[in-house]
């Protein structure tokens, strides 16, 4: 009887970066080189960045320096599943071909967070940290934020609370991609008491995302053992560094609290991508199958508008 390590397997939402590569062959049909398609890469990481963007899920009011909050949330984010760039999904039925559905158009995420109100460096500060997993994958993001309330606490007056927040999210679990998402948002909310038992706090605001992708070395033929095939070790490539991708989000939500129990519902709408990576590259970098020649290669973010709906449960102490 022999024993061995269990065979590694990928989940349906794991990402295979090599599928955004193009392999060129010589006259005999032997592979000679590999290139990354920067146009598809930019659009894919733009939508992936929205999936793992820093969570919002709090009204403008801070918790107060003596309070903690622990919460769990479940989110649903849409993607353009017919975009050719989503062939990177392990579950994609087609490695190529625009217009083919590449798995589900709705990605589910699960998050865990802790938040704390503080009075340093100024009153009305709040900080938070947590982690988010895209279900059906080994991808996680570590997240953190700091929020400052410019105006809060005037609950008896018809004045909203207003705050600004800076956040960051860092993707983990994908060796081919280094992805950081920075975020800045402005929000307003109004606390409404109901019957002396419930607090209802609707909120809304605007959010700007900076998605910063950096490629590691990608093996264009991960299914081939380089020790068994001569020349396979040369079929590696790196996506060119992209100019930072910017996305705008508008968000609306409501927090309901009874005693220490809280529930939050939120909808966030990311506008379609439009930023451009202005560079001089090759035809292959731009998505052409032609022999590489130097050309103008402006990779425009082709990400579609995305929607995120999130439900959160937690405890405020």
C-alpha positions as CSV (number, residue, x, y, z in Angstrom):
1,X,0.0,0.0,0.0
2,X,1.3,3.4,-0.9
3,X,0.4,6.8,0.5
4,X,0.8,10.1,-1.1
5,X,-0.2,13.7,-0.6
6,X,-3.8,14.6,-1.7
7,X,-4.0,16.0,-5.2
8,X,-4.2,19.7,-5.3
9,X,-7.3,21.2,-6.8
10,X,-8.6,24.6,-7.5
11,X,-12.0,26.1,-6.5
12,X,-14.4,27.5,-9.1
13,X,-13.6,31.2,-8.4
14,X,-9.8,30.7,-8.2
15,X,-7.9,32.8,-10.8
16,X,-5.6,31.4,-13.5
17,X,-3.5,34.4,-14.7
18,X,-1.9,32.4,-17.5
19,X,-5.2,32.5,-19.4
20,X,-4.5,36.2,-20.2
21,X,-1.3,35.3,-22.0
22,X,-0.6,34.8,-25.7
23,X,1.9,32.2,-26.9
24,X,3.7,32.7,-30.2
25,X,5.0,29.8,-32.3
26,X,7.7,29.4,-34.9
27,X,7.2,28.1,-38.5
28,X,7.3,24.5,-37.2
29,X,4.6,25.2,-34.7
30,X,6.9,25.1,-31.7
31,X,6.2,27.7,-28.9
32,X,8.8,30.4,-28.8
33,X,7.6,33.2,-26.6
34,X,4.8,34.4,-24.3
35,X,3.2,37.8,-23.7
36,X,0.6,39.1,-21.4
37,X,-2.5,40.8,-22.8
38,X,-2.5,44.1,-20.9
39,X,-5.9,45.2,-22.1
40,X,-7.6,42.2,-20.7
41,X,-5.4,42.3,-17.6
42,X,-6.5,45.9,-16.8
43,X,-10.2,45.2,-17.2
44,X,-10.0,42.0,-15.1
45,X,-8.2,43.6,-12.1
46,X,-10.5,46.6,-12.3
47,X,-13.6,44.4,-11.7
48,X,-11.7,42.2,-9.2
49,X,-10.7,45.4,-7.3
50,X,-14.3,46.3,-6.9
51,X,-15.1,42.8,-5.5
52,X,-12.3,43.3,-2.9
53,X,-12.7,47.0,-2.4
54,X,-12.7,48.3,1.2
55,X,-16.0,47.6,2.9
56,X,-18.2,50.7,3.7
57,X,-21.1,49.4,5.9
58,X,-21.0,52.2,8.5
59,X,-22.9,55.5,8.8
60,X,-21.1,58.8,9.2
61,X,-21.5,58.8,13.0
62,X,-18.5,57.2,14.8
63,X,-18.9,54.6,17.5
64,X,-17.7,56.8,20.3
65,X,-14.3,56.3,22.1
66,X,-15.8,53.7,24.6
67,X,-17.4,51.4,22.1
68,X,-16.4,48.3,20.0
69,X,-18.2,46.7,17.2
70,X,-17.9,43.1,15.9
71,X,-19.6,42.1,12.7
72,X,-20.0,39.6,9.9
73,X,-21.3,40.3,6.5
74,X,-22.3,38.7,3.2
75,X,-21.9,40.5,-0.1
76,X,-22.9,40.0,-3.7
77,X,-21.0,41.8,-6.4
78,X,-21.8,41.7,-10.1
79,X,-19.2,41.2,-12.8
80,X,-19.3,41.3,-16.6
81,X,-19.2,37.5,-16.9
82,X,-19.2,37.7,-20.8
83,X,-16.1,39.8,-20.8
84,X,-13.2,37.9,-22.4
85,X,-11.0,38.9,-19.4
86,X,-13.0,36.6,-17.0
87,X,-11.7,33.5,-18.7
88,X,-9.2,33.6,-15.9
89,X,-11.8,31.9,-13.6
90,X,-11.0,28.3,-13.0
91,X,-14.7,27.5,-13.7
92,X,-14.6,29.3,-17.1
93,X,-15.9,26.9,-19.7
94,X,-13.9,28.6,-22.4
95,X,-10.3,29.8,-22.2
96,X,-10.9,32.3,-25.1
97,X,-13.8,33.9,-26.8
98,X,-15.6,37.1,-26.1
99,X,-19.3,36.9,-25.4
100,X,-19.1,33.5,-23.7
101,X,-20.4,33.4,-20.2
102,X,-17.4,32.7,-17.9
103,X,-19.1,31.4,-14.8
104,X,-21.6,33.2,-12.6
105,X,-22.1,36.9,-13.0
106,X,-22.5,37.4,-9.3
107,X,-19.6,36.9,-6.9
108,X,-20.3,36.2,-3.2
109,X,-18.0,37.4,-0.4
110,X,-17.9,36.9,3.3
111,X,-16.3,39.4,5.7
112,X,-15.4,39.7,9.4
113,X,-14.7,43.0,11.0
114,X,-13.8,44.8,14.2
115,X,-14.3,48.5,14.7
116,X,-13.4,50.9,17.5
117,X,-14.0,54.5,18.3
118,X,-11.0,56.5,19.6
119,X,-10.2,60.1,20.6
120,X,-6.7,60.2,19.1
121,X,-5.3,62.1,17.2
122,X,-8.6,64.1,17.3
123,X,-12.1,63.5,18.8
124,X,-14.6,61.6,16.6
125,X,-12.2,59.1,15.2
126,X,-13.0,55.5,14.3
127,X,-10.7,52.7,13.1
128,X,-11.5,49.3,11.8
129,X,-9.9,46.1,10.4
130,X,-11.0,42.9,9.0
131,X,-10.8,40.3,6.2
132,X,-12.9,39.4,3.2
133,X,-13.0,36.1,1.3
134,X,-14.5,35.5,-2.2
135,X,-16.5,32.3,-1.7
136,X,-15.5,29.5,-3.9
137,X,-11.9,30.6,-3.9
138,X,-8.7,30.8,-1.8
139,X,-8.6,34.6,-2.3
140,X,-8.6,36.8,0.8
141,X,-8.2,40.5,1.4
142,X,-7.0,42.1,4.5
143,X,-8.7,45.5,5.1
144,X,-8.4,48.5,7.3
145,X,-9.7,52.0,7.6
146,X,-9.6,55.3,9.6
147,X,-12.7,57.5,9.7
148,X,-13.0,61.1,11.0
149,X,-16.4,62.7,11.7
150,X,-16.4,66.3,10.6
151,X,-19.8,66.8,12.1
152,X,-21.8,64.5,14.4
153,X,-24.0,64.2,17.5
154,X,-26.6,66.8,16.8
155,X,-29.4,64.3,16.7
156,X,-32.2,66.7,17.8
157,X,-31.5,69.1,15.0
158,X,-32.3,68.5,11.3
159,X,-28.6,68.3,10.5
160,X,-26.8,65.2,9.1
161,X,-23.6,63.8,10.4
162,X,-20.7,64.0,7.9
163,X,-17.5,62.0,7.8
164,X,-14.5,61.2,5.6
165,X,-12.8,57.9,5.6
166,X,-9.5,56.5,4.2
167,X,-9.3,52.7,3.6
168,X,-7.0,50.1,2.1
169,X,-7.4,46.5,1.0
170,X,-4.7,44.0,0.2
171,X,-5.3,40.8,-1.8
172,X,-3.8,37.6,-0.6
173,X,-3.8,34.1,-2.0
174,X,-2.8,34.7,-5.6
175,X,0.9,34.3,-6.3
176,X,0.8,35.8,-9.8
177,X,-0.8,39.1,-8.8
178,X,0.0,41.9,-6.3
179,X,-3.2,43.9,-5.8
180,X,-3.8,46.9,-3.5
181,X,-7.0,48.9,-3.4
182,X,-7.0,52.3,-1.7
183,X,-10.2,54.2,-1.0
184,X,-11.4,57.6,0.0
185,X,-15.1,58.3,0.7
186,X,-17.4,61.0,2.1
187,X,-20.6,60.1,3.7
188,X,-23.6,61.6,5.5
189,X,-26.2,60.0,7.8
190,X,-29.0,60.9,10.2
191,X,-29.8,59.0,13.4
192,X,-33.6,58.5,14.0
193,X,-34.9,57.0,17.2
194,X,-38.0,54.8,17.1
195,X,-40.0,54.2,20.3
196,X,-37.0,54.6,22.5
197,X,-35.8,51.1,21.6
198,X,-34.7,51.1,18.0
199,X,-32.2,53.4,16.3
200,X,-32.4,53.7,12.5
201,X,-29.6,55.4,10.6
202,X,-29.9,55.9,6.9
203,X,-26.7,56.9,5.1
204,X,-25.2,57.5,1.7
205,X,-22.1,58.9,0.0
206,X,-19.5,58.9,-2.7
207,X,-16.4,56.7,-2.9
208,X,-13.2,56.9,-5.0
209,X,-11.2,53.7,-5.5
210,X,-7.5,53.5,-6.6
211,X,-6.8,50.0,-7.8
212,X,-3.1,49.3,-8.0
213,X,-2.2,46.0,-9.8
214,X,1.4,44.7,-10.1
215,X,2.2,41.5,-11.9
216,X,4.5,38.7,-10.7
217,X,6.0,36.2,-13.1
218,X,3.3,34.2,-14.8
219,X,3.9,30.7,-16.1
220,X,2.1,30.6,-19.5
221,X,1.9,26.8,-19.5
222,X,1.2,25.8,-15.8
223,X,-0.1,22.4,-16.9
224,X,3.4,21.5,-18.4
225,X,6.3,20.4,-16.3
226,X,9.3,22.5,-17.5
227,X,11.7,19.6,-16.6
228,X,9.9,17.4,-19.1
229,X,9.5,19.8,-22.0
230,X,12.5,21.6,-23.5
231,X,12.1,25.4,-23.7
232,X,9.0,25.5,-21.5
233,X,10.9,27.4,-18.9
234,X,11.2,30.3,-21.4
235,X,7.4,30.6,-21.7
236,X,7.0,33.0,-18.7
237,X,5.8,36.5,-18.9
238,X,5.0,39.6,-16.7
239,X,2.2,42.0,-17.3
240,X,3.5,45.5,-17.7
241,X,2.9,47.8,-14.7
242,X,-0.4,49.6,-15.1
243,X,-1.2,53.2,-14.4
244,X,-3.4,53.2,-11.3
245,X,-7.1,52.3,-12.1
246,X,-9.7,54.6,-10.7
247,X,-13.4,53.7,-10.1
248,X,-16.2,55.8,-8.6
249,X,-18.8,54.3,-6.3
250,X,-22.1,55.7,-5.0
251,X,-23.5,54.0,-1.9
252,X,-26.7,54.0,0.1
253,X,-27.5,52.0,3.2
254,X,-29.3,51.8,6.5
255,X,-28.2,50.7,9.9
256,X,-30.8,49.4,12.4
257,X,-29.8,48.9,16.1
258,X,-31.7,47.4,19.0
259,X,-29.7,47.3,22.3
260,X,-26.3,45.9,21.3
261,X,-27.6,44.1,18.2
262,X,-27.2,45.8,14.8
263,X,-28.1,45.0,11.2
264,X,-26.9,46.9,8.1
265,X,-28.1,46.7,4.6
266,X,-26.2,48.5,1.8
267,X,-26.1,48.9,-1.9
268,X,-23.1,50.3,-3.8
269,X,-22.9,51.1,-7.5
270,X,-19.5,51.3,-9.2
271,X,-19.5,53.3,-12.4
272,X,-17.9,51.6,-15.5
273,X,-14.2,51.9,-15.9
274,X,-12.7,54.5,-18.1
275,X,-9.1,55.1,-17.1
276,X,-6.4,54.5,-19.7
277,X,-2.9,53.0,-19.4
278,X,-1.1,55.3,-21.9
279,X,2.0,53.6,-23.1
280,X,4.0,52.4,-26.1
281,X,3.9,48.6,-26.4
282,X,3.5,45.8,-28.9
283,X,0.5,44.6,-30.8
284,X,0.4,41.6,-28.5
285,X,0.2,43.8,-25.5
286,X,-2.9,45.4,-27.0
287,X,-4.6,42.1,-27.7
288,X,-3.6,41.6,-31.3
289,X,-2.4,38.2,-32.5
290,X,-0.1,39.9,-35.1
291,X,3.7,39.6,-35.0
292,X,4.9,41.9,-32.2
293,X,5.7,45.4,-33.5
294,X,6.1,48.6,-31.6
295,X,2.9,50.6,-31.6
296,X,0.7,52.9,-29.5
297,X,-0.9,50.7,-26.9
298,X,-3.5,52.6,-24.8
299,X,-5.1,49.9,-22.7
300,X,-8.5,51.3,-21.7
301,X,-10.3,49.9,-18.8
302,X,-13.3,48.0,-20.3
303,X,-14.9,47.0,-16.9
304,X,-18.6,47.4,-16.8
305,X,-20.6,49.1,-14.1
306,X,-20.9,46.9,-11.0
307,X,-23.3,46.6,-8.2
308,X,-22.6,45.3,-4.7
309,X,-25.3,44.4,-2.2
310,X,-24.2,43.6,1.4
311,X,-26.0,42.4,4.5
312,X,-24.2,42.7,7.9
313,X,-25.0,41.5,11.4
314,X,-23.0,42.6,14.4
315,X,-22.8,43.6,18.1
316,X,-22.0,47.0,19.4
317,X,-20.5,47.1,22.9
